[in-house]
């Protein structure tokens, strides 16, 4: 009985202490919960964003151009065959005078996702060109034969249609001998404009070394998916550039306000294929 009495006293004391904590927390919540700049928002680095008045695409891009991202997962023992086969056919489509698309870049992955090829095409005339190109390829017997041979070398493939962020600007011309990084961010639905508003400022901290190639957001495919494409001479220079960004004004704020918008992210280090315009 004496033991049970001591336990009851201990539990009562713990309850009273917890009750005091709850009371203090309620007081803190009342003091900081009011107004758009409340304490919880500051803690979580969340800003209040006004609801959009028009479609995201019309707000975030100022071009008619559409990009297509193709990802091919290749059988590990067929990568060499795939590169040889694709080299001729990708060049052929790129150089075809009647085809309304051009090859932006082609790469194989070195780090991150393994045994992948990544191709980006662009259509200057927008969705009309996408439709025309699809019709042309269905009538192109040589291309259909290429697809048949390619199907024996890959396990699966995906594609998506992308639009470029207006703030990113045109890709700067660069000398050959680069490796590329494709960083992909799966955002929480409804946060794309907030992402763009912050990166429109943050990108200025990443232009000094001309490593910025392109920024895209998906229109058809996995939605609320953003891709940033970067170029570096090697991984050591990549490390130096990324570290130096933290010494530039505005970069820390860009990171602080965009990290909470991300559901998932991944990175691919890629090597240009022989047929790639991006070297």
C-alpha positions in Angstrom: 0.0 0.0 0.0 2.8 2.4 0.9 4.5 1.7 -2.5 1.2 2.3 -4.3 0.8 5.6 -2.4 4.2 6.8 -3.5 3.5 5.9 -7.1 0.2 7.9 -6.9 2.0 10.9 -5.5 4.7 10.7 -8.3 2.0 10.5 -11.0 0.1 13.4 -9.6 3.3 15.6 -9.6 4.0 14.6 -13.2 0.5 15.5 -14.2 0.7 18.9 -12.5 4.1 19.6 -14.2 2.6 18.5 -17.6 -0.4 20.7 -17.0 1.9 23.6 -16.4 3.7 23.0 -19.6 0.4 22.8 -21.5 -0.7 26.0 -19.9 2.6 27.7 -20.9 2.3 26.4 -24.5 -1.3 27.7 -24.8 0.0 31.1 -23.7 2.8 31.0 -26.3 0.3 29.9 -28.9 -2.1 32.8 -28.1 0.8 35.3 -28.1 2.2 34.3 -31.5 -0.6 32.7 -33.5 -2.1 36.0 -34.7 -1.2 37.7 -38.0 0.4 36.6 -41.2 3.9 36.7 -39.7 3.1 34.3 -36.9 5.7 32.4 -34.9 4.8 29.0 -36.5 5.3 30.4 -40.0 8.7 31.8 -39.0 9.7 28.5 -37.5 8.7 26.5 -40.5 10.0 29.1 -43.0 6.6 29.4 -44.7 5.4 32.5 -46.4 1.8 33.5 -47.1 1.3 33.3 -50.9 -1.6 35.0 -52.7 -3.7 32.6 -54.8 -2.9 32.7 -58.5 -5.3 34.6 -60.8 -4.4 32.6 -63.9 -2.8 29.3 -65.0 0.7 28.6 -63.7 2.0 28.3 -67.3 1.0 31.8 -68.3 2.6 33.2 -65.1 5.8 31.3 -65.1 6.9 31.2 -68.7 7.1 33.7 -71.5 7.8 31.5 -74.4 5.9 29.3 -76.8 8.6 26.7 -76.8 7.9 23.2 -75.3 10.5 20.7 -74.1 10.2 16.9 -74.0 12.1 15.0 -71.4 12.7 11.3 -72.3 14.2 8.8 -69.8 15.2 5.4 -71.0 16.1 2.6 -68.5 18.6 0.4 -70.3 19.5 -3.2 -69.7 23.0 -3.1 -68.0 24.7 -5.2 -70.7 23.2 -3.3 -73.6 24.3 0.3 -72.9 27.1 0.3 -75.5 24.7 -1.1 -78.1 22.1 1.5 -77.2 24.5 4.4 -77.6 25.7 3.2 -81.0 22.2 2.6 -82.3 20.8 5.9 -80.9 23.7 8.0 -82.1 22.7 7.8 -85.8 19.0 8.1 -85.3 19.0 11.0 -82.9 21.3 12.9 -85.2 19.1 12.1 -88.1 16.0 13.5 -86.4 17.8 16.5 -85.1 19.2 17.4 -88.6 16.0 16.6 -90.5 14.9 19.8 -92.2 11.2 19.1 -92.1 11.0 17.9 -88.5 9.8 20.7 -86.1 12.0 19.6 -83.2 15.7 19.8 -82.2 17.8 17.8 -79.8 18.6 20.0 -76.8 20.9 17.4 -75.1 21.5 13.6 -74.6 23.3 12.0 -71.7 24.0 8.8 -70.0 23.9 8.7 -66.2 27.1 8.2 -64.2 25.9 8.7 -60.6 22.4 8.6 -59.2 20.0 6.5 -61.3 22.1 3.9 -63.1 21.9 2.5 -66.7 19.8 5.4 -67.9 19.8 7.6 -71.0 18.2 11.1 -70.7 17.2 13.0 -73.8 15.7 16.5 -74.0 14.0 17.8 -77.2 12.6 21.2 -77.8 9.8 22.4 -80.0 10.0 26.1 -80.9 6.4 26.1 -82.3 5.0 24.7 -79.0 2.3 22.1 -78.8 1.5 22.3 -82.5 5.0 21.1 -83.3 4.6 18.3 -80.8 1.5 17.1 -82.6 3.2 17.4 -86.0 6.3 15.6 -84.9 4.3 12.7 -83.5 2.5 12.4 -86.9 5.8 12.5 -88.8 7.5 9.8 -86.7 4.5 7.4 -87.2 5.2 7.6 -90.9 9.0 7.4 -90.6 9.8 3.8 -91.4 13.5 4.2 -90.5 12.6 5.6 -87.1 10.0 2.9 -86.5 12.7 0.3 -87.2 15.0 2.1 -84.7 12.3 1.9 -82.1 11.9 -1.8 -82.7 15.6 -2.4 -82.2 15.7 -0.1 -79.2 12.9 -2.0 -77.5 15.2 -5.0 -77.2 17.7 -2.9 -75.2 15.5 -1.1 -72.7 13.4 -2.2 -69.7 11.0 0.8 -69.7 10.8 4.4 -70.7 9.0 7.6 -69.7 8.5 11.0 -71.2 7.0 14.3 -70.1 6.4 17.7 -71.6 8.0 20.7 -69.9 7.9 24.5 -70.0 10.9 26.7 -69.2 10.9 29.1 -66.3 11.0 32.7 -67.7 13.5 33.9 -65.0 16.1 31.3 -66.0 16.9 32.9 -69.4 18.6 31.3 -72.4 21.3 28.6 -71.8 24.8 30.3 -72.1 27.1 28.9 -74.7 29.9 26.8 -73.2 33.0 24.9 -74.3 32.9 21.1 -74.6 34.1 18.9 -71.8 31.4 19.3 -69.2 29.5 16.9 -67.0 25.9 17.8 -66.2 23.7 17.5 -63.2 19.9 17.1 -63.4 18.3 17.9 -60.1 14.6 17.0 -59.9 12.2 18.4 -57.2 8.8 16.9 -56.5 6.9 19.9 -54.9 3.8 20.0 -52.8 0.7 20.8 -54.9 0.0 24.5 -55.0 3.6 25.7 -54.3 5.0 26.1 -57.9 4.6 29.9 -58.0 6.2 30.3 -54.6 9.1 28.1 -55.8 9.5 30.3 -58.9 9.3 33.6 -56.9 12.1 32.5 -54.6 14.3 31.0 -57.4 13.9 34.1 -59.5 16.0 35.8 -56.9 18.2 32.8 -55.8 19.4 32.0 -59.3 21.5 35.2 -59.3 23.8 33.5 -56.8 24.4 30.7 -59.2 25.2 32.6 -62.4 28.8 33.6 -61.8 30.3 30.4 -63.1 27.8 30.0 -66.0 26.8 26.6 -64.5 23.1 27.3 -64.9 21.8 25.6 -68.1 18.0 25.5 -67.8 15.0 25.3 -65.5 11.8 23.5 -66.3 8.4 22.6 -64.8 6.2 19.7 -66.0 3.0 20.3 -67.8 2.2 16.7 -68.9 3.6 13.9 -66.8 4.4 13.9 -63.1 2.9 17.3 -62.1 4.5 19.7 -59.7 7.9 18.3 -60.8 10.7 20.8 -61.4 14.0 20.1 -63.1 17.1 22.2 -62.8 20.0 21.4 -65.2 23.6 22.5 -64.4 27.0 22.1 -66.1 30.3 21.7 -64.4 33.8 20.9 -65.6 34.2 18.2 -62.9 32.8 17.2 -59.5 35.4 19.1 -57.5 34.5 22.4 -59.3 30.8 21.5 -58.6 31.7 21.3 -54.9 33.5 24.6 -54.9 30.7 26.4 -56.7 28.0 25.1 -54.5 30.0 26.0 -51.4 30.7 29.5 -52.6 27.0 30.1 -53.2 26.4 30.3 -49.5 28.6 33.4 -49.3 26.4 35.3 -51.8 23.5 37.4 -50.7 20.1 35.8 -51.0 21.1 32.2 -51.4 20.5 31.2 -47.8 17.0 32.8 -48.0 16.2 31.0 -51.2 17.1 27.6 -49.6 15.3 28.4 -46.4 12.0 29.2 -48.2 12.0 26.5 -50.8 13.1 23.4 -48.8 9.7 23.2 -47.0 8.0 23.1 -50.5 9.8 19.8 -51.5 8.2 16.4 -51.1 11.1 14.5 -52.7 14.2 15.3 -54.6 17.0 13.5 -56.5 20.1 14.2 -58.5 21.7 12.6 -61.6 25.3 13.2 -62.7 25.3 12.8 -66.5 27.8 12.5 -69.3 27.0 13.9 -72.8 26.5 11.3 -75.5 28.4 11.8 -78.8 25.3 13.1 -80.5 24.5 15.6 -77.8 24.5 19.3 -78.8 25.3 20.0 -75.1 28.9 18.8 -74.6 
